[in-house]
Amino acid sequence: MLNINQKITNKFNFLLNILVLILVILLNSKNKAYGANTNWVEVSRAPAGVQYLDIDSIDIEKKGIIELTTKYIKIDSITSKEIEENIYIMKINCMTNKFKDISVNGKKNLSAKWEDANGDKLLDDLISDSCENV
């Protein structure tokens, strides 16, 4: 009788460990953090990285101001391999061509200020393409 209870306890513990492992994997998923409903379109490419825009995320807030989600993939200039990926929620002022990052990788930036692209090709192209039909 004691041997049967021990077998049941061992099976229960094994199943519980599997369940915990599955939950850890699902909760650490990148898609969960950034959302699975994205429509990434490549906007610009440079030796240092690639800029994408989630075309479905563009929201016109008020005259000339839009909010959108972008993804920047940093590329190692020597190996040409992806070394970093960041997701931004940005506001763009299409009248002044300025932007501010209000969220980076899901973390809100409460002190975001309007900035110029300062000749950054990827940002210039993103602002130009995003504001084209606003």
N, CA, C and O atoms as CSV, one atom per row, in Angstrom:
chain,resi,resn,atom,element,x,y,z
A,1,MET,N,N,0.826,-1.195,0.000
A,1,MET,CA,C,0.000,0.000,0.000
A,1,MET,C,C,0.873,1.263,0.000
A,1,MET,O,O,0.585,2.214,-0.726
A,2,LEU,N,N,1.927,1.274,0.803
A,2,LEU,CA,C,2.833,2.407,0.880
A,2,LEU,C,C,3.559,2.612,-0.449
A,2,LEU,O,O,3.798,3.749,-0.855
A,3,ASN,N,N,3.904,1.542,-1.114
A,3,ASN,CA,C,4.588,1.601,-2.398
A,3,ASN,C,C,3.698,2.244,-3.466
A,3,ASN,O,O,4.205,2.990,-4.304
A,4,ILE,N,N,2.408,1.982,-3.460
A,4,ILE,CA,C,1.468,2.565,-4.422
A,4,ILE,C,C,1.353,4.071,-4.192
A,4,ILE,O,O,1.357,4.837,-5.156
A,5,ASN,N,N,1.252,4.505,-2.954
A,5,ASN,CA,C,1.177,5.931,-2.638
A,5,ASN,C,C,2.453,6.658,-3.072
A,5,ASN,O,O,2.385,7.789,-3.555
A,6,GLN,N,N,3.584,6.034,-2.909
A,6,GLN,CA,C,4.863,6.626,-3.319
A,6,GLN,C,C,4.909,6.802,-4.840
A,6,GLN,O,O,5.388,7.826,-5.328
A,7,LYS,N,N,4.418,5.817,-5.588
A,7,LYS,CA,C,4.388,5.909,-7.057
A,7,LYS,C,C,3.466,7.032,-7.508
A,7,LYS,O,O,3.797,7.777,-8.430
A,8,ILE,N,N,2.327,7.155,-6.871
A,8,ILE,CA,C,1.379,8.223,-7.223
A,8,ILE,C,C,2.005,9.592,-6.929
A,8,ILE,O,O,1.886,10.517,-7.733
A,9,THR,N,N,2.666,9.716,-5.788
A,9,THR,CA,C,3.325,10.969,-5.427
A,9,THR,C,C,4.426,11.314,-6.425
A,9,THR,O,O,4.554,12.472,-6.823
A,10,ASN,N,N,5.214,10.337,-6.832
A,10,ASN,CA,C,6.277,10.578,-7.813
A,10,ASN,C,C,5.711,11.036,-9.151
A,10,ASN,O,O,6.257,11.951,-9.768
A,11,LYS,N,N,4.627,10.416,-9.608
A,11,LYS,CA,C,4.002,10.813,-10.880
A,11,LYS,C,C,3.423,12.218,-10.782
A,11,LYS,O,O,3.549,13.014,-11.713
A,12,PHE,N,N,2.794,12.520,-9.663
A,12,PHE,CA,C,2.229,13.849,-9.459
A,12,PHE,C,C,3.344,14.905,-9.493
A,12,PHE,O,O,3.200,15.930,-10.158
A,13,ASN,N,N,4.440,14.664,-8.791
A,13,ASN,CA,C,5.567,15.610,-8.785
A,13,ASN,C,C,6.158,15.788,-10.176
A,13,ASN,O,O,6.514,16.903,-10.555
A,14,PHE,N,N,6.267,14.703,-10.942
A,14,PHE,CA,C,6.788,14.782,-12.301
A,14,PHE,C,C,5.883,15.664,-13.171
A,14,PHE,O,O,6.369,16.529,-13.899
A,15,LEU,N,N,4.568,15.443,-13.091
A,15,LEU,CA,C,3.619,16.241,-13.877
A,15,LEU,C,C,3.623,17.702,-13.440
A,15,LEU,O,O,3.516,18.602,-14.273
A,16,LEU,N,N,3.744,17.934,-12.165
A,16,LEU,CA,C,3.805,19.304,-11.654
A,16,LEU,C,C,5.054,20.016,-12.168
A,16,LEU,O,O,4.984,21.186,-12.542
A,17,ASN,N,N,6.188,19.331,-12.191
A,17,ASN,CA,C,7.428,19.925,-12.727
A,17,ASN,C,C,7.293,20.255,-14.209
A,17,ASN,O,O,7.754,21.307,-14.653
A,18,ILE,N,N,6.670,19.377,-14.972
A,18,ILE,CA,C,6.451,19.632,-16.402
A,18,ILE,C,C,5.556,20.854,-16.591
A,18,ILE,O,O,5.835,21.700,-17.440
A,19,LEU,N,N,4.487,20.952,-15.809
A,19,LEU,CA,C,3.580,22.094,-15.901
A,19,LEU,C,C,4.304,23.401,-15.586
A,19,LEU,O,O,4.118,24.392,-16.293
A,20,VAL,N,N,5.112,23.417,-14.555
A,20,VAL,CA,C,5.873,24.622,-14.199
A,20,VAL,C,C,6.831,24.997,-15.325
A,20,VAL,O,O,6.959,26.176,-15.656
A,21,LEU,N,N,7.492,24.031,-15.906
A,21,LEU,CA,C,8.417,24.292,-17.018
A,21,LEU,C,C,7.688,24.907,-18.213
A,21,LEU,O,O,8.175,25.863,-18.817
A,22,ILE,N,N,6.531,24.363,-18.548
A,22,ILE,CA,C,5.743,24.903,-19.666
A,22,ILE,C,C,5.318,26.337,-19.372
A,22,ILE,O,O,5.384,27.187,-20.259
A,23,LEU,N,N,4.886,26.621,-18.158
A,23,LEU,CA,C,4.478,27.983,-17.794
A,23,LEU,C,C,5.648,28.965,-17.874
A,23,LEU,O,O,5.475,30.090,-18.343
A,24,VAL,N,N,6.813,28.563,-17.431
A,24,VAL,CA,C,7.997,29.430,-17.508
A,24,VAL,C,C,8.326,29.758,-18.962
A,24,VAL,O,O,8.624,30.907,-19.289
A,25,ILE,N,N,8.272,28.769,-19.817
A,25,ILE,CA,C,8.559,28.994,-21.244
A,25,ILE,C,C,7.539,29.946,-21.857
A,25,ILE,O,O,7.918,30.867,-22.580
A,26,LEU,N,N,6.275,29.747,-21.588
A,26,LEU,CA,C,5.235,30.596,-22.170
A,26,LEU,C,C,5.298,32.023,-21.647
A,26,LEU,O,O,5.082,32.965,-22.411
A,27,LEU,N,N,5.583,32.201,-20.382
A,27,LEU,CA,C,5.621,33.537,-19.808
A,27,LEU,C,C,6.860,34.321,-20.211
A,27,LEU,O,O,6.862,35.549,-20.120
A,28,ASN,N,N,7.906,33.649,-20.652
A,28,ASN,CA,C,9.118,34.332,-21.096
A,28,ASN,C,C,9.161,34.545,-22.600
A,28,ASN,O,O,10.192,34.958,-23.129
A,29,SER,N,N,8.092,34.280,-23.284
A,29,SER,CA,C,8.038,34.403,-24.735
A,29,SER,C,C,8.120,35.867,-25.163
A,29,SER,O,O,7.421,36.712,-24.603
A,30,LYS,N,N,8.966,36.180,-26.148
A,30,LYS,CA,C,9.070,37.551,-26.657
A,30,LYS,C,C,7.776,38.005,-27.318
A,30,LYS,O,O,7.391,39.168,-27.198
A,31,ASN,N,N,7.099,37.087,-28.020
A,31,ASN,CA,C,5.847,37.460,-28.662
A,31,ASN,C,C,4.824,37.940,-27.646
A,31,ASN,O,O,4.036,38.837,-27.943
A,32,LYS,N,N,4.823,37.372,-26.483
A,32,LYS,CA,C,3.899,37.782,-25.442
A,32,LYS,C,C,4.191,39.205,-25.002
A,32,LYS,O,O,3.266,39.977,-24.746
A,33,ALA,N,N,5.456,39.559,-24.913
A,33,ALA,CA,C,5.831,40.883,-24.448
A,33,ALA,C,C,5.513,41.968,-25.475
A,33,ALA,O,O,5.083,43.061,-25.105
A,34,TYR,N,N,5.717,41.684,-26.737
A,34,TYR,CA,C,5.557,42.716,-27.744
A,34,TYR,C,C,4.316,42.563,-28.596
A,34,TYR,O,O,4.027,43.434,-29.416
A,35,GLY,N,N,3.591,41.511,-28.430
A,35,GLY,CA,C,2.379,41.302,-29.203
A,35,GLY,C,C,2.659,40.547,-30.479
A,35,GLY,O,O,3.659,40.785,-31.156
A,36,ALA,N,N,1.781,39.652,-30.791
A,36,ALA,CA,C,1.977,38.802,-31.962
A,36,ALA,C,C,1.339,39.394,-33.211
A,36,ALA,O,O,1.620,38.930,-34.317
A,37,ASN,N,N,0.493,40.400,-33.066
A,37,ASN,CA,C,-0.217,40.963,-34.216
A,37,ASN,C,C,0.539,42.160,-34.778
A,37,ASN,O,O,0.125,43.307,-34.607
A,38,THR,N,N,1.640,41.882,-35.442
A,38,THR,CA,C,2.425,42.956,-36.050
A,38,THR,C,C,2.574,42.697,-37.539
A,38,THR,O,O,2.571,41.555,-37.997
A,39,ASN,N,N,2.703,43.781,-38.275
A,39,ASN,CA,C,2.870,43.718,-39.721
A,39,ASN,C,C,4.130,44.526,-40.056
A,39,ASN,O,O,4.042,45.660,-40.526
A,40,TRP,N,N,5.306,43.927,-39.810
A,40,TRP,CA,C,6.567,44.630,-39.991
A,40,TRP,C,C,6.878,44.839,-41.468
A,40,TRP,O,O,6.788,43.918,-42.280
A,41,VAL,N,N,7.246,46.077,-41.792
A,41,VAL,CA,C,7.673,46.441,-43.140
A,41,VAL,C,C,9.041,47.111,-43.003
A,41,VAL,O,O,9.215,48.030,-42.203
A,42,GLU,N,N,10.005,46.642,-43.792
A,42,GLU,CA,C,11.330,47.269,-43.753
A,42,GLU,C,C,11.245,48.664,-44.344
A,42,GLU,O,O,10.765,48.854,-45.461
A,43,VAL,N,N,11.722,49.638,-43.574
A,43,VAL,CA,C,11.692,51.036,-44.003
A,43,VAL,C,C,13.039,51.468,-44.549
A,43,VAL,O,O,13.116,52.165,-45.561
A,44,SER,N,N,14.114,51.046,-43.867
A,44,SER,CA,C,15.437,51.509,-44.258
A,44,SER,C,C,16.492,50.527,-43.764
A,44,SER,O,O,16.308,49.817,-42.775
A,45,ARG,N,N,17.610,50.516,-44.498
A,45,ARG,CA,C,18.715,49.620,-44.157
A,45,ARG,C,C,20.014,50.416,-44.272
A,45,ARG,O,O,20.204,51.204,-45.199
A,46,ALA,N,N,20.897,50.186,-43.307
A,46,ALA,CA,C,22.228,50.806,-43.303
A,46,ALA,C,C,23.209,49.757,-42.786
A,46,ALA,O,O,22.783,48.743,-42.234
A,47,PRO,N,N,24.503,49.978,-42.953
A,47,PRO,CA,C,25.464,48.983,-42.457
A,47,PRO,C,C,25.315,48.683,-40.957
A,47,PRO,O,O,25.608,47.574,-40.510
A,48,ALA,N,N,24.861,49.673,-40.192
A,48,ALA,CA,C,24.743,49.483,-38.740
A,48,ALA,C,C,23.450,48.813,-38.312
A,48,ALA,O,O,23.362,48.305,-37.194
A,49,GLY,N,N,22.432,48.801,-39.187
A,49,GLY,CA,C,21.174,48.195,-38.762
A,49,GLY,C,C,20.054,48.323,-39.766
A,49,GLY,O,O,20.217,48.878,-40.853
A,50,VAL,N,N,18.893,47.784,-39.366
A,50,VAL,CA,C,17.694,47.796,-40.201
A,50,VAL,C,C,16.542,48.354,-39.370
A,50,VAL,O,O,16.369,47.989,-38.207
A,51,GLN,N,N,15.758,49.242,-39.980
A,51,GLN,CA,C,14.613,49.863,-39.311
A,51,GLN,C,C,13.328,49.320,-39.925
A,51,GLN,O,O,13.157,49.332,-41.144
A,52,TYR,N,N,12.422,48.839,-39.062
A,52,TYR,CA,C,11.127,48.321,-39.494
A,52,TYR,C,C,10.016,49.159,-38.878
A,52,TYR,O,O,10.195,49.796,-37.840
A,53,LEU,N,N,8.872,49.143,-39.541
A,53,LEU,CA,C,7.678,49.822,-39.069
A,53,LEU,C,C,6.537,48.823,-39.048
A,53,LEU,O,O,6.336,48.083,-40.011
A,54,ASP,N,N,5.790,48.798,-37.952
A,54,ASP,CA,C,4.555,48.017,-37.915
A,54,ASP,C,C,3.496,48.885,-38.572
A,54,ASP,O,O,2.941,49.792,-37.952
A,55,ILE,N,N,3.229,48.594,-39.819
A,55,ILE,CA,C,2.346,49.433,-40.630
A,55,ILE,C,C,0.937,49.538,-40.048
A,55,ILE,O,O,0.243,50.531,-40.266
A,56,ASP,N,N,0.518,48.510,-39.306
A,56,ASP,CA,C,-0.816,48.518,-38.703
A,56,ASP,C,C,-0.874,49.316,-37.408
A,56,ASP,O,O,-1.956,49.505,-36.852
A,57,SER,N,N,0.266,49.787,-36.918
A,57,SER,CA,C,0.289,50.487,-35.634
A,57,SER,C,C,0.135,52.001,-35.763
A,57,SER,O,O,-0.027,52.681,-34.750
A,58,ILE,N,N,0.181,52.540,-36.961
A,58,ILE,CA,C,0.150,53.998,-37.139
A,58,ILE,C,C,-1.199,54.535,-36.686
A,58,ILE,O,O,-2.253,54.110,-37.159
A,59,ASP,N,N,-1.135,55.487,-35.753
A,59,ASP,CA,C,-2.337,56.098,-35.189
A,59,ASP,C,C,-2.167,57.613,-35.257
A,59,ASP,O,O,-1.218,58.160,-34.695
A,60,ILE,N,N,-3.081,58.282,-35.940
A,60,ILE,CA,C,-3.030,59.744,-36.030
A,60,ILE,C,C,-3.677,60.301,-34.768
A,60,ILE,O,O,-4.874,60.123,-34.541
A,61,GLU,N,N,-2.871,60.981,-33.948
A,61,GLU,CA,C,-3.373,61.484,-32.673
A,61,GLU,C,C,-4.050,62.840,-32.821
A,61,GLU,O,O,-5.186,63.024,-32.383
A,62,LYS,N,N,-3.373,63.758,-33.420
A,62,LYS,CA,C,-3.928,65.080,-33.715
A,62,LYS,C,C,-3.192,65.604,-34.920
A,62,LYS,O,O,-2.278,64.951,-35.424
A,63,LYS,N,N,-3.569,66.757,-35.383
A,63,LYS,CA,C,-2.998,67.276,-36.631
A,63,LYS,C,C,-1.475,67.236,-36.618
A,63,LYS,O,O,-0.822,67.949,-35.856
A,64,GLY,N,N,-0.923,66.378,-37.489
A,64,GLY,CA,C,0.513,66.300,-37.662
A,64,GLY,C,C,1.253,65.403,-36.691
A,64,GLY,O,O,2.453,65.189,-36.860
A,65,ILE,N,N,0.584,64.871,-35.680
A,65,ILE,CA,C,1.241,64.008,-34.690
A,65,ILE,C,C,0.733,62.581,-34.866
A,65,ILE,O,O,-0.473,62.334,-34.856
A,66,ILE,N,N,1.667,61.648,-35.025
A,66,ILE,CA,C,1.297,60.246,-35.146
A,66,ILE,C,C,2.039,59.430,-34.084
A,66,ILE,O,O,3.086,59.834,-33.578
A,67,GLU,N,N,1.462,58.271,-33.763
A,67,GLU,CA,C,2.117,57.324,-32.863
A,67,GLU,C,C,2.224,56.010,-33.607
A,67,GLU,O,O,1.298,55.613,-34.314
A,68,LEU,N,N,3.353,55.334,-33.451
A,68,LEU,CA,C,3.575,54.085,-34.173
A,68,LEU,C,C,4.572,53.212,-33.449
A,68,LEU,O,O,5.247,53.649,-32.517
A,69,THR,N,N,4.655,51.956,-33.896
A,69,THR,CA,C,5.596,50.995,-33.328
A,69,THR,C,C,6.660,50.675,-34.370
A,69,THR,O,O,6.353,50.409,-35.532
A,70,THR,N,N,7.912,50.708,-33.932
A,70,THR,CA,C,9.026,50.415,-34.823
A,70,THR,C,C,9.918,49.350,-34.188
A,70,THR,O,O,9.882,49.112,-32.981
A,71,LYS,N,N,10.707,48.730,-35.036
A,71,LYS,CA,C,11.686,47.749,-34.573
A,71,LYS,C,C,13.018,48.094,-35.226
A,71,LYS,O,O,13.101,48.292,-36.438
A,72,TYR,N,N,14.056,48.161,-34.402
A,72,TYR,CA,C,15.398,48.418,-34.906
A,72,TYR,C,C,16.255,47.194,-34.611
A,72,TYR,O,O,16.332,46.737,-33.471
A,73,ILE,N,N,16.893,46.673,-35.645
A,73,ILE,CA,C,17.807,45.543,-35.484
A,73,ILE,C,C,19.217,46.051,-35.751
A,73,ILE,O,O,19.545,46.473,-36.860
A,74,LYS,N,N,20.041,46.001,-34.716
A,74,LYS,CA,C,21.437,46.424,-34.831
A,74,LYS,C,C,22.239,45.279,-35.435
A,74,LYS,O,O,22.080,44.121,-35.049
A,75,ILE,N,N,23.106,45.621,-36.391
A,75,ILE,CA,C,23.902,44.622,-37.105
A,75,ILE,C,C,25.386,44.867,-36.828
A,75,ILE,O,O,25.858,46.003,-36.873
A,76,ASP,N,N,26.104,43.797,-36.545
A,76,ASP,CA,C,27.551,43.871,-36.363
A,76,ASP,C,C,28.176,44.158,-37.726
A,76,ASP,O,O,28.003,43.380,-38.664
A,77,SER,N,N,28.897,45.263,-37.837
A,77,SER,CA,C,29.454,45.671,-39.133
A,77,SER,C,C,30.523,44.712,-39.649
A,77,SER,O,O,30.780,44.670,-40.852
A,78,ILE,N,N,31.150,43.942,-38.761
A,78,ILE,CA,C,32.197,43.011,-39.193
A,78,ILE,C,C,31.600,41.692,-39.667
A,78,ILE,O,O,31.961,41.192,-40.732
A,79,THR,N,N,30.689,41.129,-38.881
A,79,THR,CA,C,30.130,39.803,-39.212
A,79,THR,C,C,28.813,39.883,-39.977
A,79,THR,O,O,28.365,38.879,-40.530
A,80,SER,N,N,28.186,41.052,-40.021
A,80,SER,CA,C,26.880,41.262,-40.646
A,80,SER,C,C,25.771,40.442,-39.975
A,80,SER,O,O,24.741,40.169,-40.591
A,81,LYS,N,N,25.981,40.056,-38.727
A,81,LYS,CA,C,24.973,39.303,-37.980
A,81,LYS,C,C,24.195,40.240,-37.074
A,81,LYS,O,O,24.713,41.254,-36.607
A,82,GLU,N,N,22.923,39.877,-36.832
A,82,GLU,CA,C,22.094,40.643,-35.915
A,82,GLU,C,C,22.639,40.481,-34.499
A,82,GLU,O,O,22.897,39.366,-34.044
A,83,ILE,N,N,22.812,41.622,-33.803
A,83,ILE,CA,C,23.337,41.531,-32.439
A,83,ILE,C,C,22.377,42.092,-31.396
A,83,ILE,O,O,22.561,41.859,-30.201
A,84,GLU,N,N,21.360,42.825,-31.830
A,84,GLU,CA,C,20.437,43.415,-30.865
A,84,GLU,C,C,19.144,43.791,-31.585
A,84,GLU,O,O,19.158,44.201,-32.745
A,85,GLU,N,N,18.027,43.644,-30.873
A,85,GLU,CA,C,16.724,44.031,-31.418
A,85,GLU,C,C,15.993,44.846,-30.366
A,85,GLU,O,O,15.915,44.445,-29.204
A,86,ASN,N,N,15.455,45.992,-30.774
A,86,ASN,CA,C,14.707,46.851,-29.866
A,86,ASN,C,C,13.389,47.252,-30.512
A,86,ASN,O,O,13.323,47.542,-31.707
A,87,ILE,N,N,12.337,47.260,-29.689
A,87,ILE,CA,C,11.005,47.671,-30.135
A,87,ILE,C,C,10.706,49.024,-29.495
A,87,ILE,O,O,10.839,49.191,-28.282
A,88,TYR,N,N,10.303,49.985,-30.320
A,88,TYR,CA,C,10.010,51.331,-29.850
A,88,TYR,C,C,8.560,51.688,-30.155
A,88,TYR,O,O,8.026,51.321,-31.201
A,89,ILE,N,N,7.937,52.403,-29.237
A,89,ILE,CA,C,6.698,53.106,-29.540
A,89,ILE,C,C,7.096,54.567,-29.593
A,89,ILE,O,O,7.620,55.125,-28.629
A,90,MET,N,N,6.835,55.171,-30.735
A,90,MET,CA,C,7.291,56.538,-30.981
A,90,MET,C,C,6.120,57.454,-31.289
A,90,MET,O,O,5.069,57.026,-31.766
A,91,LYS,N,N,6.336,58.712,-31.003
A,91,LYS,CA,C,5.463,59.770,-31.513
A,91,LYS,C,C,6.316,60.542,-32.505
A,91,LYS,O,O,7.501,60.782,-32.274
A,92,ILE,N,N,5.700,60.922,-33.604
A,92,ILE,CA,C,6.389,61.716,-34.618
A,92,ILE,C,C,5.550,62.951,-34.911
A,92,ILE,O,O,4.344,62.862,-35.142
A,93,ASN,N,N,6.211,64.106,-34.897
A,93,ASN,CA,C,5.570,65.346,-35.296
A,93,ASN,C,C,5.916,65.557,-36.765
A,93,ASN,O,O,7.041,65.928,-37.101
A,94,CYS,N,N,4.948,65.319,-37.630
A,94,CYS,CA,C,5.186,65.402,-39.069
A,94,CYS,C,C,5.367,66.836,-39.555
A,94,CYS,O,O,5.863,67.049,-40.661
A,95,MET,N,N,4.980,67.818,-38.757
A,95,MET,CA,C,5.151,69.221,-39.145
A,95,MET,C,C,6.601,69.675,-38.925
A,95,MET,O,O,7.125,70.488,-39.686
A,96,THR,N,N,7.245,69.139,-37.872
A,96,THR,CA,C,8.609,69.564,-37.538
A,96,THR,C,C,9.647,68.479,-37.820
A,96,THR,O,O,10.847,68.724,-37.693
A,97,ASN,N,N,9.194,67.274,-38.203
A,97,ASN,CA,C,10.064,66.106,-38.423
A,97,ASN,C,C,10.847,65.725,-37.170
A,97,ASN,O,O,11.985,65.266,-37.262
A,98,LYS,N,N,10.235,65.916,-35.997
A,98,LYS,CA,C,10.854,65.506,-34.744
A,98,LYS,C,C,10.144,64.254,-34.233
A,98,LYS,O,O,9.021,63.951,-34.635
A,99,PHE,N,N,10.821,63.534,-33.341
A,99,PHE,CA,C,10.273,62.302,-32.791
A,99,PHE,C,C,10.595,62.212,-31.308
A,99,PHE,O,O,11.465,62.920,-30.801
A,100,LYS,N,N,9.873,61.323,-30.619
A,100,LYS,CA,C,10.253,60.954,-29.262
A,100,LYS,C,C,9.857,59.509,-29.027
A,100,LYS,O,O,8.789,59.059,-29.443
A,101,ASP,N,N,10.751,58.787,-28.346
A,101,ASP,CA,C,10.519,57.392,-28.003
A,101,ASP,C,C,9.780,57.359,-26.673
A,101,ASP,O,O,10.357,57.674,-25.632
A,102,ILE,N,N,8.500,56.977,-26.702
A,102,ILE,CA,C,7.724,56.972,-25.463
A,102,ILE,C,C,7.784,55.617,-24.757
A,102,ILE,O,O,7.383,55.492,-23.600
A,103,SER,N,N,8.289,54.605,-25.465
A,103,SER,CA,C,8.453,53.280,-24.861
A,103,SER,C,C,9.567,52.547,-25.608
A,103,SER,O,O,9.646,52.600,-26.836
A,104,VAL,N,N,10.425,51.862,-24.847
A,104,VAL,CA,C,11.491,51.053,-25.437
A,104,VAL,C,C,11.417,49.667,-24.811
A,104,VAL,O,O,11.553,49.512,-23.598
A,105,ASN,N,N,11.199,48.657,-25.663
A,105,ASN,CA,C,11.079,47.266,-25.212
A,105,ASN,C,C,10.066,47.101,-24.085
A,105,ASN,O,O,10.284,46.347,-23.136
A,106,GLY,N,N,8.961,47.817,-24.210
A,106,GLY,CA,C,7.875,47.690,-23.240
A,106,GLY,C,C,8.013,48.560,-22.011
A,106,GLY,O,O,7.108,48.597,-21.177
A,107,LYS,N,N,9.129,49.262,-21.880
A,107,LYS,CA,C,9.334,50.130,-20.719
A,107,LYS,C,C,9.032,51.572,-21.108
A,107,LYS,O,O,9.674,52.129,-21.998
A,108,LYS,N,N,8.054,52.175,-20.437
A,108,LYS,CA,C,7.656,53.543,-20.746
A,108,LYS,C,C,8.770,54.535,-20.424
A,108,LYS,O,O,9.469,54.403,-19.419
A,109,ASN,N,N,8.920,55.524,-21.290
A,109,ASN,CA,C,9.898,56.593,-21.107
A,109,ASN,C,C,9.120,57.864,-20.797
A,109,ASN,O,O,8.709,58.588,-21.704
A,110,LEU,N,N,8.922,58.130,-19.514
A,110,LEU,CA,C,8.102,59.270,-19.090
A,110,LEU,C,C,8.800,60.608,-19.304
A,110,LEU,O,O,8.146,61.651,-19.282
A,111,SER,N,N,10.101,60.597,-19.507
A,111,SER,CA,C,10.841,61.853,-19.695
A,111,SER,C,C,11.206,62.091,-21.161
A,111,SER,O,O,12.108,62.876,-21.451
A,112,ALA,N,N,10.522,61.428,-22.077
A,112,ALA,CA,C,10.831,61.576,-23.506
A,112,ALA,C,C,10.629,63.017,-23.960
A,112,ALA,O,O,9.639,63.662,-23.613
A,113,LYS,N,N,11.580,63.502,-24.737
A,113,LYS,CA,C,11.512,64.862,-25.286
A,113,LYS,C,C,11.619,64.785,-26.804
A,113,LYS,O,O,12.203,63.848,-27.350
A,114,TRP,N,N,11.053,65.774,-27.474
A,114,TRP,CA,C,11.122,65.824,-28.937
A,114,TRP,C,C,12.572,66.001,-29.363
A,114,TRP,O,O,13.297,66.838,-28.824
A,115,GLU,N,N,12.986,65.187,-30.353
A,115,GLU,CA,C,14.367,65.219,-30.841
A,115,GLU,C,C,14.386,65.291,-32.362
A,115,GLU,O,O,13.429,64.897,-33.028
A,116,ASP,N,N,15.498,65.804,-32.903
A,116,ASP,CA,C,15.758,65.765,-34.339
A,116,ASP,C,C,16.428,64.439,-34.676
A,116,ASP,O,O,17.064,63.826,-33.818
A,117,ALA,N,N,16.291,64.002,-35.907
A,117,ALA,CA,C,16.953,62.776,-36.352
A,117,ALA,C,C,18.463,62.981,-36.493
A,117,ALA,O,O,19.222,62.011,-36.506
A,118,ASN,N,N,18.895,64.220,-36.597
A,118,ASN,CA,C,20.324,64.567,-36.701
A,118,ASN,C,C,21.057,63.786,-37.787
A,118,ASN,O,O,22.174,63.315,-37.576
A,119,GLY,N,N,20.426,63.654,-38.940
A,119,GLY,CA,C,21.081,63.006,-40.072
A,119,GLY,C,C,21.115,61.495,-40.020
A,119,GLY,O,O,21.732,60.869,-40.882
A,120,ASP,N,N,20.463,60.880,-39.025
A,120,ASP,CA,C,20.396,59.416,-38.950
A,120,ASP,C,C,19.496,58.927,-40.080
A,120,ASP,O,O,18.288,59.160,-40.052
A,121,LYS,N,N,20.070,58.256,-41.068
A,121,LYS,CA,C,19.343,57.812,-42.253
A,121,LYS,C,C,18.119,56.972,-41.897
A,121,LYS,O,O,17.047,57.151,-42.475
A,122,LEU,N,N,18.283,56.055,-40.945
A,122,LEU,CA,C,17.171,55.180,-40.581
A,122,LEU,C,C,16.006,55.979,-39.997
A,122,LEU,O,O,14.850,55.732,-40.341
A,123,LEU,N,N,16.307,56.929,-39.119
A,123,LEU,CA,C,15.245,57.757,-38.536
A,123,LEU,C,C,14.640,58.692,-39.573
A,123,LEU,O,O,13.421,58.856,-39.624
A,124,ASP,N,N,15.482,59.305,-40.400
A,124,ASP,CA,C,14.968,60.184,-41.457
A,124,ASP,C,C,14.002,59.440,-42.376
A,124,ASP,O,O,12.930,59.948,-42.703
A,125,ASP,N,N,14.390,58.230,-42.790
A,125,ASP,CA,C,13.532,57.435,-43.674
A,125,ASP,C,C,12.245,57.041,-42.970
A,125,ASP,O,O,11.175,57.065,-43.578
A,126,LEU,N,N,12.336,56.680,-41.694
A,126,LEU,CA,C,11.145,56.288,-40.933
A,126,LEU,C,C,10.169,57.456,-40.824
A,126,LEU,O,O,8.971,57.291,-41.054
A,127,ILE,N,N,10.676,58.629,-40.476
A,127,ILE,CA,C,9.830,59.817,-40.351
A,127,ILE,C,C,9.195,60.157,-41.688
A,127,ILE,O,O,7.996,60.426,-41.761
A,128,SER,N,N,9.992,60.146,-42.739
A,128,SER,CA,C,9.489,60.466,-44.077
A,128,SER,C,C,8.405,59.491,-44.516
A,128,SER,O,O,7.338,59.913,-44.960
A,129,ASP,N,N,8.664,58.202,-44.398
A,129,ASP,CA,C,7.680,57.196,-44.835
A,129,ASP,C,C,6.421,57.227,-43.990
A,129,ASP,O,O,5.321,57.077,-44.522
A,130,SER,N,N,6.559,57.420,-42.684
A,130,SER,CA,C,5.404,57.400,-41.783
A,130,SER,C,C,4.512,58.616,-41.974
A,130,SER,O,O,3.291,58.518,-41.855
A,131,CYS,N,N,5.113,59.752,-42.267
A,131,CYS,CA,C,4.354,60.999,-42.405
A,131,CYS,C,C,3.829,61.231,-43.821
A,131,CYS,O,O,3.111,62.200,-44.067
A,132,GLU,N,N,4.179,60.363,-44.733
A,132,GLU,CA,C,3.838,60.544,-46.155
A,132,GLU,C,C,2.337,60.784,-46.380
A,132,GLU,O,O,1.968,61.635,-47.190
A,133,ASN,N,N,1.488,60.061,-45.691
A,133,ASN,CA,C,0.052,60.174,-45.946
A,133,ASN,C,C,-0.724,60.824,-44.810
A,133,ASN,O,O,-1.936,60.650,-44.690
A,134,VAL,N,N,-0.007,61.577,-43.976
A,134,VAL,CA,C,-0.689,62.230,-42.830
A,134,VAL,C,C,-1.060,63.634,-43.191
A,134,VAL,O,O,-1.637,64.350,-42.373
